[in-house]
Amino acid sequence: MADELTEDDHNLSKAERTLVYPVLSRRAGGLSIGINLNPGKECNWACVYCEVDGLVRGAPGPIDLAVLERELDEVLGEALDGRWQAAGETRDPREEIKDICIAGDGEPTLSPQFEDAIEIAVRLRRRHQLDATTRLVVITNGSRSGQPATVAAFEALSAADGEIWFKVDAGTEEGRAAIHQTRVGHDRVVAALVGATQIVPTWIQTMAVHPHSSIDAIGELIREAVAAGAAPLGVLLYGLRRPSLQPGGEELTAYSGAELDAAGAALRAATNLEVRVFH
């Protein structure tokens, strides 16, 4: 019988390994094999909706790359053996592994081994003959997009037909302060989006949540970035699904399905981009 994964439980502490974990992801469309470069739960932001228990402001130290490679090899092998395949599913398990995603418990581009992790993911995807079916994805807040080490890593990701999901949850500096507990200037966000999309295929990832989200302001920011030269693939719009474990998280309420659909329609109209809505 397959081990059960649900979209409502992404608790990495339940993973059997230290750096690699399987989740059932709405945005991936199925099984996502995650890589966590922040096992100490370090991040330079503290998003009010974050579900990481014990989040620490700061940057992660080095990880053991040999452990990462071994764990990813094992988890991909178990996935191909059908460990997390739904009961009664008859498709090739290879089709079920939607992506290898570098995300985890903090901002992955802060890791001094970010590019190394991409290289390991590329190598293991090839070893398990998943190049044709499994994407390589990095979820990032974009705060280090212009750093030379990040640029080099994004170039390596792009060369492997990978993509990034760039977090844009607010369209104003005040909105970002409320949602991310950090102040990021408007011009800096626009420049980061322009720079990232010129290096690697980029989806904008947007969390819509009451009382902080302003879809109109987000649409305006994206429109401005596109006018400045950004070329995002589109927007991945999603709502609150799991409880926040951050101060202030108790004040959040989820968008209804109808509200998410309306927000998606508004973003399509404002940006003329593809917008995928995930309830």
Phi, psi and omega in degrees: 000135182293144172293144186270129170241145178227154178292343184268359182223103177244035184287107183293339180294343178275351180293148182277353183236173188268332188233348184231139186208146174264142172221158171263113191250130175298311186288328176286333181087022179156218185286125177240130178261111187268149173241126183251105178270003182235060183295342175273005176065040181267139177206151177272352173243167176221072185301134187296336180266003187295137182263009181280121179277122179086029179305138181240131176282123180150190183248147180283156172273187181289153173249170176274107184294330177294323177294316178302313182295319180295316182294318179295320177300315181294314184292319177297321177297318179294321178297319180290337174279358176087019184302321183253017180282139181297146179302132179087354180290132183246357180289159173302125179305336178302325180286343183276338183275095189285322179202162163252119193238120175272106184215265172082213190263018179181184182289115187290332182289351175286340184290136176292350181243027181302310180294323177301319180296321177298316180298321177294316179299318178299314182296315182288325175300317179293317182301324181266011175057048182249007185303324186278345189237340189241121179284158167253126186229141170238127174261123187220152173274359174077002187291340181242024185300329183269357181289140183306319180294322179290319178301314179299320179292318177297323177296318177295321178295316179297320179297336179263017181061032177270181181211161173245153171248108190263120186287119171227096183256354182210155182252358181227161178298321179295320178296319179293323177297321181289320185274319188256356181059034175206151180259120178236122183296152183300311182298326180293319179295315179300313181297322180294320178295316179300312182297316182295314185291340177279350181254316190219144175307132191226126167260140170276129180252124186232122172269126176255122183209139174279143006259014193265336190283140172231100183296323180299316181292323178295317177301319180295318179297315180297318179299319178294319179296319178297319178297332180274357176120359177290147180224066179292153177290332182157197184235133172257104185257127182218166182241173181296126181237326182240153187292142174287147176243023180252155174305132183091349181295335181291345180273351185280145170226147185282149168294142172288168177302318179294321179294319177297317179299318179294321178295320177298317178297321180294320179292322176299315182294322184284326189250342185061029178250163170293133177234120178257128184253131181239114182279000000 
